[in-house]
């Protein structure tokens, strides 16, 4: 096998790999469109909320929750007054870009730090 033959075989291999990757990408997009159409036809919402970790990595995508006037439970405050707890909840909501009505806080506890 000559150098030109081996280069031609290598280029054909690369071309096949890239064509298969492009085909897979198109199939995934097509599947997404079909599933979205089916979900809308069934009357289900396709809006998604993204839960982000520190550093901006996506932890999960959750269906968006509509506010129906229900309570998520009680919030336990340990060593924190209500004003400080409200500030903490607002900061978490702002940093995570998730509306405060969609967050659920179980407990806020003060950590004593001596400097």
Buried (B, 14 or more C-beta within 10 A) or exposed (E): EEEEEEEEEEEEEEEEEEEEEEEEEEEEEEEEEEEEEEEEEEEEEEEEBEEBEEEEEEEEEEEEBEEEEEEEEEBEBEEBEEEEBEEEBEEBBEEBEBEEEBEEBEEBEEEEEEE
